[in-house]
Amino acid sequence: KIEQRNQDSQFIRFLFAMIANFEAERRLPFIECFTRNNQNIDAFKELSLLPNGRSWSGSIVPVLQKDIDYWESLLPIFNTVDLLLHRLHVEQQISSLNRQIEHAKRSDFIGD
């Protein structure tokens, strides 16, 4: 369906809201299919790529690291000039998560 309806933003957002809850490795083919058929960076940024709700106990650092690992697993998809902006967006997500990890580590150390 992604191939046929990749320009239907409402359908794609709905579909990716469900796909976001799949295991990380199961999400990759859907993201690759979408970006192969629709290279619009704004459409890509609208996709839900991480699970909607998560919980953890203790430090959030392992959760954030898992998110970084996931974003890094996406990078090979964006190895073309047409997807350079997508790659930059993913790299920005990784940088943001790294900053969050540093903040969380400080908070964990202080006991905040």
C-alpha positions as CSV (number, residue, x, y, z in Angstrom):
1,K,0.0,0.0,0.0
2,I,2.8,2.4,0.7
3,E,3.9,2.3,-3.0
4,Q,0.4,3.2,-4.2
5,R,-0.5,5.7,-1.5
6,N,2.8,7.4,-0.6
7,Q,1.4,10.8,-1.4
8,D,-1.7,10.4,0.7
9,S,-0.3,12.0,3.9
10,Q,-3.3,11.2,6.1
11,F,-3.2,7.5,5.2
12,I,0.6,7.4,5.6
13,R,0.6,9.1,9.0
14,F,-2.1,6.7,10.1
15,L,-0.1,3.7,8.8
16,F,3.1,4.8,10.4
17,A,1.4,5.5,13.8
18,M,0.8,1.7,13.8
19,I,4.2,0.7,12.3
20,A,5.9,2.8,15.0
21,N,4.8,0.2,17.5
22,F,6.5,-2.7,15.7
23,E,9.9,-4.0,16.8
24,A,12.7,-1.7,15.5
25,E,14.0,-4.0,12.8
26,R,10.5,-4.7,11.5
27,R,10.0,-0.9,10.9
28,L,13.0,-0.5,8.7
29,P,11.5,-2.0,5.5
30,F,8.5,0.3,5.7
31,I,10.7,3.4,6.2
32,E,12.8,2.3,3.2
33,C,9.8,1.7,1.1
34,F,8.3,5.1,1.9
35,T,11.5,7.0,1.2
36,R,12.1,5.1,-2.0
37,N,8.6,6.2,-3.2
38,N,8.4,9.6,-1.6
39,Q,11.5,11.7,-1.0
40,N,9.8,14.7,0.4
41,I,11.6,15.6,3.7
42,D,8.5,17.3,5.2
43,A,6.5,14.1,4.6
44,F,9.2,12.1,6.2
45,K,9.4,14.3,9.3
46,E,5.6,13.8,9.8
47,L,6.0,10.0,10.2
48,S,5.8,8.4,13.6
49,L,9.0,6.5,13.7
50,L,9.2,5.6,17.4
51,P,6.7,3.8,19.6
52,N,3.9,6.1,21.0
53,G,4.1,5.1,24.6
54,R,7.0,3.7,26.6
55,S,7.8,3.1,30.2
56,W,10.9,2.4,32.2
57,S,12.1,2.0,35.7
58,G,15.3,3.6,37.0
59,S,17.5,5.6,34.6
60,I,16.1,6.6,31.2
61,V,19.6,6.3,29.7
62,P,19.1,2.7,28.4
63,V,15.8,3.8,26.7
64,L,17.5,6.8,25.1
65,Q,20.5,4.6,24.0
66,K,18.0,2.2,22.4
67,D,16.5,5.1,20.5
68,I,20.0,6.2,19.3
69,D,20.7,2.6,18.1
70,Y,17.4,2.6,16.2
71,W,18.1,6.0,14.5
72,E,21.6,4.8,13.6
73,S,20.1,1.7,12.0
74,L,18.2,4.0,9.7
75,L,21.3,5.8,8.4
76,P,22.2,3.3,5.6
77,I,18.7,3.9,4.0
78,F,19.8,7.5,3.4
79,N,23.0,7.0,1.5
80,T,21.9,8.8,-1.7
81,V,21.9,12.5,-2.6
82,D,18.1,12.5,-2.9
83,L,17.9,11.5,0.7
84,L,20.6,13.8,2.2
85,L,18.1,16.0,4.1
86,H,16.6,12.8,5.6
87,R,20.1,11.7,6.7
88,L,20.7,15.1,8.3
89,H,17.3,14.9,10.1
90,V,18.2,11.5,11.5
91,E,21.7,12.7,12.5
92,Q,20.0,15.6,14.3
93,Q,17.7,13.2,16.2
94,I,20.8,11.2,17.3
95,S,22.6,14.4,18.4
96,S,19.5,15.5,20.4
97,L,19.3,12.1,22.1
98,N,23.0,12.2,22.9
99,R,22.4,15.5,24.7
100,Q,19.5,14.0,26.5
101,I,21.6,11.1,27.7
102,E,24.3,13.5,29.0
103,H,21.6,15.4,30.9
104,A,20.1,12.2,32.2
105,K,23.5,10.9,33.4
106,R,24.1,14.2,35.3
107,S,20.6,14.0,36.8
108,D,21.2,10.3,37.8
109,F,24.5,11.2,39.4
110,I,23.1,14.1,41.4
111,G,20.0,12.1,42.3
112,D,17.6,14.5,40.8
